[in-house]
Amino acid sequence: MENMNFILGKKIRMTQIFAEDGKMIPVTEIQVEPNTVLRVKNKEKDGYEAVLLACGIRNKIKKSLLGLFNKLGKFRHIKEFRTDEQEINLKVGDQIGLDSFQVGDKIRATAVSKGKGFQGVVKRHGFHGTNEQHGNKDQSRMPGSIGATGPAHVFKGTKMAGRMGGDQVTVTNLEIIKIDLDNNLLYLKGAFAGGSNALVAIKGEGELKVYEKPVKDLDQSGEVKEESSSTTPSAEVSEIKEVTDDKEAKEEDKFTESKEEKTEVKDEISKEEVKTEEAPKKESKEKATEEKKSSSATPSAEASEVKKVEEKVEEIKEDKDQAEPDKDKQ
């Protein structure tokens, strides 16, 4: 089996391109971002060989898909491509881009057609209707007979009115007219099913190449060379995530610094409050000690005065005692 290229894209619009000889070519513009390999299936574990690709970005995902995405991103679209009897050197986390395709390749595109609701047989199946002649009132777009009387039932598959559109449609032999690697755009000749922003599965012959992000090279003069392809949306998203992470880290640092400053201010305030509370206590203690000292000092002074008074009293008594014998002698 020949090697097959495959990738997922998003239908943008229909437009036209003018060739070098001046001819106008109607083309369909498809935006093809690098697809991420989520899983590589093999015959030993899964019974068949296939590759599971994912593309697009969304904000919220279900918990059941967290294990499948394996922290590779939050993807919007997932699709499996069979790779039976084909040698593929892919692993989980690799990316596939437009590098695998070339101008002039013939590919086939698969998409879901626009839903048109409940339609009649003229629009749905192309019935030409009946002639609008005398006696054919309100019968011009009718389906007519739906079967014979004998079987007494309507056969399966009878073309009748019903829901139209919303089917998976594959268009083959679409030629690649132009590949814009700078903007990740693919231009296919002609039209195929699907509205704008519809998911498109593209398959073609060729070898799969792992997408490599362009690296800026420096000239001898020191100037930066132009990139071979501009940064992809996924790379832009990763850069935005890095910037946001840096901002969040800086905000967290500022928050922690402000917290530390607040705690330091609180500690200083608490220390001042403790000092203010301890100051009156110290004053009261000092007063108490002074009072004690004064109280201890007053009794000693009183005792000394009492002793002096007692000594004077004794002296007076002695004088009286000396004076009384003198009177007796006289």
C-alpha positions as CSV (number, residue, x, y, z in Angstrom):
1,M,0.0,0.0,0.0
2,E,1.3,3.5,-0.9
3,N,2.1,5.9,1.8
4,M,-0.8,8.3,2.7
5,N,-0.8,11.8,4.0
6,F,-3.6,12.9,6.2
7,I,-4.4,16.0,8.2
8,L,-7.3,18.0,9.6
9,G,-8.3,21.5,8.6
10,K,-11.0,24.1,8.8
11,K,-12.9,25.3,5.8
12,I,-12.8,29.1,5.5
13,R,-14.4,30.2,2.2
14,M,-14.4,29.9,-1.5
15,T,-12.4,32.3,-3.6
16,Q,-10.5,32.5,-6.8
17,I,-6.9,32.5,-7.9
18,F,-5.4,33.8,-11.2
19,A,-2.8,31.5,-12.8
20,E,0.3,32.8,-14.6
21,D,-1.5,32.5,-18.0
22,G,-4.3,34.7,-16.7
23,K,-6.9,31.9,-16.2
24,M,-9.2,32.2,-13.2
25,I,-9.3,29.1,-10.9
26,P,-12.1,28.7,-8.4
27,V,-10.6,27.4,-5.1
28,T,-11.6,26.5,-1.6
29,E,-9.5,28.0,1.2
30,I,-8.7,25.7,4.1
31,Q,-6.9,26.7,7.3
32,V,-4.6,23.8,8.4
33,E,-2.9,24.2,11.8
34,P,-0.3,21.6,12.9
35,N,-2.1,18.5,14.1
36,T,-1.0,16.8,17.3
37,V,-0.7,13.0,17.5
38,L,-2.7,11.8,20.5
39,R,-2.3,8.0,20.0
40,V,-0.7,5.5,17.7
41,K,-2.7,2.2,17.5
42,N,-1.2,-1.1,16.4
43,K,-2.4,-4.6,15.7
44,E,-1.0,-6.1,18.9
45,K,-3.1,-4.0,21.3
46,D,-5.9,-2.6,19.2
47,G,-6.3,-5.1,16.3
48,Y,-5.6,-2.6,13.6
49,E,-3.2,0.3,12.8
50,A,-4.3,3.9,13.0
51,V,-3.3,7.3,14.1
52,L,-5.4,9.6,16.3
53,L,-5.0,13.3,15.4
54,A,-6.3,16.4,17.2
55,C,-6.6,20.0,16.2
56,G,-8.2,23.2,17.4
57,I,-8.4,24.8,20.8
58,R,-11.2,25.2,23.3
59,N,-11.4,26.4,26.9
60,K,-13.1,23.5,28.7
61,I,-12.8,19.8,28.2
62,K,-14.5,16.8,29.9
63,K,-12.8,14.8,32.5
64,S,-13.1,11.7,30.4
65,L,-10.8,13.3,27.8
66,L,-8.0,14.4,30.2
67,G,-6.3,11.0,30.0
68,L,-6.5,10.9,26.2
69,F,-5.1,14.4,25.8
70,N,-2.3,13.6,28.2
71,K,-1.5,17.2,29.0
72,L,-0.8,18.0,25.4
73,G,-3.5,20.6,25.1
74,K,-7.2,21.3,25.1
75,F,-8.3,20.2,21.6
76,R,-11.6,20.8,19.8
77,H,-11.5,18.1,17.1
78,I,-10.3,14.5,17.2
79,K,-10.3,12.1,14.2
80,E,-8.7,8.7,13.5
81,F,-7.0,7.8,10.3
82,R,-6.3,4.2,9.3
83,T,-2.7,3.3,8.4
84,D,-2.9,-0.4,7.6
85,E,0.3,-1.8,6.0
86,Q,2.0,1.5,6.1
87,E,5.2,2.3,7.8
88,I,4.8,5.3,10.1
89,N,7.4,6.7,12.4
90,L,5.2,8.8,14.6
91,K,4.9,9.0,18.4
92,V,2.6,10.6,20.9
93,G,3.1,14.4,20.9
94,D,4.5,14.7,17.4
95,Q,2.9,17.3,15.0
96,I,1.9,17.1,11.4
97,G,1.8,20.2,9.2
98,L,1.4,21.2,5.5
99,D,5.1,20.3,4.8
100,S,3.8,16.8,3.9
101,F,1.8,18.1,0.9
102,Q,3.0,19.6,-2.4
103,V,1.3,21.8,-5.1
104,G,-0.2,19.6,-7.8
105,D,-1.1,16.6,-5.5
106,K,-4.5,15.0,-5.9
107,I,-6.3,14.6,-2.6
108,R,-9.7,13.7,-1.3
109,A,-11.6,15.9,1.2
110,T,-14.3,14.6,3.6
111,A,-16.7,17.0,5.4
112,V,-20.2,17.2,6.7
113,S,-22.6,18.9,4.3
114,K,-24.9,21.8,5.2
115,G,-28.2,20.8,6.9
116,K,-31.2,22.0,4.9
117,G,-34.0,20.7,7.0
118,F,-37.2,18.9,5.7
119,Q,-37.4,19.2,2.0
120,G,-39.7,18.0,-0.8
121,V,-38.9,15.5,-3.6
122,V,-38.2,18.3,-6.2
123,K,-35.3,19.8,-4.2
124,R,-34.2,16.6,-2.4
125,H,-34.2,14.1,-5.3
126,G,-34.6,16.3,-8.4
127,F,-38.1,15.4,-9.4
128,H,-39.3,17.6,-12.3
129,G,-42.9,17.7,-11.1
130,T,-46.1,17.5,-13.2
131,N,-47.3,19.9,-15.9
132,E,-49.3,22.9,-14.6
133,Q,-52.3,22.3,-16.9
134,H,-56.0,22.4,-16.4
135,G,-57.1,20.1,-13.6
136,N,-53.6,19.9,-12.0
137,K,-54.2,22.3,-9.0
138,D,-51.6,22.0,-6.2
139,Q,-50.0,18.9,-7.9
140,S,-47.0,20.5,-9.6
141,R,-44.5,19.5,-6.9
142,M,-46.2,16.4,-5.6
143,P,-44.2,13.0,-5.5
144,G,-46.9,11.0,-7.3
145,S,-47.4,7.3,-6.8
146,I,-45.3,5.6,-4.1
147,G,-45.9,2.0,-5.1
148,A,-48.3,-0.6,-6.5
149,T,-51.4,-1.9,-4.7
150,G,-50.3,-5.5,-4.7
151,P,-47.5,-5.5,-2.1
152,A,-49.6,-3.4,0.2
153,H,-46.6,-1.6,1.6
154,V,-44.0,1.0,0.6
155,F,-40.6,-0.4,-0.4
156,K,-37.5,0.6,1.5
157,G,-35.4,3.3,-0.3
158,T,-38.3,4.9,-2.1
159,K,-37.5,8.5,-2.9
160,M,-39.8,10.6,-0.8
161,A,-39.7,14.0,1.1
162,G,-37.6,14.1,4.3
163,R,-34.5,15.5,6.0
164,M,-31.9,16.8,3.7
165,G,-28.2,17.6,4.3
166,G,-26.1,16.9,7.3
167,D,-24.4,13.9,5.7
168,Q,-20.7,13.0,5.5
169,V,-19.6,13.7,1.9
170,T,-16.2,12.8,0.3
171,V,-15.0,14.5,-2.9
172,T,-12.0,12.9,-4.6
173,N,-9.4,14.1,-7.1
174,L,-9.2,17.6,-5.8
175,E,-6.0,19.3,-6.9
176,I,-3.8,21.4,-4.6
177,I,-3.4,24.8,-6.3
178,K,-1.4,26.7,-3.7
179,I,0.1,26.2,-0.2
180,D,0.7,29.2,2.0
181,L,3.1,28.0,4.8
182,D,3.3,31.5,6.3
183,N,-0.4,31.6,7.1
184,N,-1.0,27.8,7.2
185,L,-3.5,27.9,4.3
186,L,-4.3,25.3,1.7
187,Y,-6.1,26.1,-1.6
188,L,-8.0,23.2,-3.3
189,K,-9.4,23.5,-6.8
190,G,-13.2,23.4,-7.0
191,A,-15.8,23.0,-4.3
192,F,-16.8,20.3,-1.8
193,A,-19.4,19.9,0.9
194,G,-19.5,21.8,4.2
195,G,-20.1,25.3,5.4
196,S,-17.6,27.8,6.7
197,N,-15.6,26.6,9.8
198,A,-16.5,23.0,9.0
199,L,-14.0,20.3,9.9
200,V,-12.3,18.8,6.8
201,A,-10.3,15.6,6.7
202,I,-7.7,15.6,3.9
203,K,-6.0,12.5,2.5
204,G,-3.5,12.2,-0.2
205,E,-0.5,10.2,-1.4
206,G,3.0,11.0,-0.1
207,E,5.2,10.6,2.9
208,L,4.3,12.0,6.3
209,K,6.7,14.5,7.8
210,V,6.9,15.5,11.4
211,Y,6.3,19.2,11.7
212,E,9.3,21.2,13.0
213,K,8.8,24.7,14.5
214,P,10.8,27.3,12.5
215,V,13.9,28.6,14.4
216,K,15.3,32.1,13.9
217,D,18.8,32.1,12.4
218,L,21.4,34.8,12.7
219,D,23.4,36.1,9.8
220,Q,27.1,37.0,10.1
221,S,26.0,40.6,10.4
222,G,24.0,39.6,13.5
223,E,20.6,40.3,11.8
224,V,17.7,37.9,12.2
225,K,16.8,35.9,9.1
226,E,13.2,35.6,8.0
227,E,11.5,32.5,9.2
228,S,10.6,29.8,6.7
229,S,7.1,29.8,8.1
230,S,5.4,32.1,10.5
231,T,4.6,31.1,14.1
232,T,1.7,28.8,14.1
233,P,-1.4,29.5,16.3
234,S,-0.3,26.7,18.6
235,A,3.1,28.3,19.0
236,E,1.4,31.6,19.6
237,V,-0.8,30.0,22.2
238,S,2.2,28.5,24.0
239,E,3.9,31.9,24.0
240,I,0.8,33.6,25.3
241,K,0.7,30.9,28.0
242,E,4.3,31.6,28.9
243,V,3.6,35.3,29.2
244,T,0.6,34.7,31.3
245,D,2.5,32.3,33.5
246,D,5.3,34.9,34.0
247,K,2.7,37.6,34.8
248,E,1.0,35.3,37.3
249,A,4.4,34.5,38.9
250,K,5.2,38.2,39.2
251,E,1.8,38.9,40.7
252,E,2.3,36.0,43.2
253,D,5.7,37.4,44.1
254,K,4.2,40.9,44.6
255,F,1.4,39.3,46.7
256,T,3.9,37.4,48.9
257,E,6.1,40.6,49.3
258,S,3.0,42.6,50.3
259,K,2.0,39.9,52.7
260,E,5.5,39.9,54.2
261,E,5.5,43.7,54.5
262,K,2.1,43.5,56.2
263,T,3.3,40.9,58.6
264,E,6.4,43.0,59.4
265,V,4.2,46.0,60.0
266,K,1.9,44.0,62.2
267,D,4.9,42.7,64.2
268,E,6.2,46.2,64.7
269,I,2.7,47.4,65.8
270,S,2.3,44.5,68.2
271,K,5.8,45.2,69.7
272,E,4.9,48.9,70.2
273,E,1.6,47.9,71.8
274,V,3.4,45.5,74.1
275,K,5.9,48.3,75.0
276,T,3.0,50.7,75.7
277,E,1.3,48.1,77.8
278,E,4.5,47.3,79.7
279,A,5.4,50.9,80.4
280,P,2.6,51.6,82.9
281,K,3.2,48.3,84.5
282,K,6.9,49.2,85.0
283,E,5.9,52.6,86.4
284,S,3.5,51.0,88.8
285,K,6.2,48.5,89.9
286,E,8.7,51.3,90.4
287,K,6.1,53.2,92.5
288,A,5.4,50.2,94.6
289,T,9.1,49.6,95.2
290,E,9.5,53.3,96.2
291,E,6.6,53.1,98.5
292,K,8.0,50.0,100.1
293,K,11.3,51.7,100.5
294,S,9.7,54.8,102.0
295,S,7.5,52.6,104.3
296,S,10.6,50.6,105.4
297,A,12.5,53.9,106.0
298,T,9.7,55.7,108.1
299,P,9.6,53.1,110.9
300,S,13.4,53.4,111.5
301,A,13.1,57.2,111.7
302,E,10.2,56.9,114.2
303,A,12.1,54.4,116.3
304,S,15.1,56.8,116.5
305,E,12.8,59.6,117.6
306,V,11.2,57.4,120.2
307,K,14.6,56.4,121.5
308,K,15.6,60.1,121.8
309,V,12.4,60.9,123.7
310,E,12.9,58.0,126.0
311,E,16.5,59.1,126.7
312,K,15.3,62.6,127.5
313,V,12.7,61.2,129.8
314,E,15.3,59.1,131.6
315,E,17.6,62.1,131.9
316,I,14.7,64.1,133.5
317,K,14.0,61.3,135.9
318,E,17.6,61.1,136.9
319,D,17.7,64.8,137.5
320,K,14.6,64.6,139.7
321,D,16.1,61.7,141.6
322,Q,19.3,63.7,142.3
323,A,17.3,66.7,143.4
324,E,15.1,64.8,146.0
325,P,18.0,63.7,148.2
326,D,19.4,67.2,148.3
327,K,16.1,68.4,149.7
328,D,16.1,65.8,152.4
329,K,19.5,66.8,153.6
330,Q,18.4,70.4,154.0
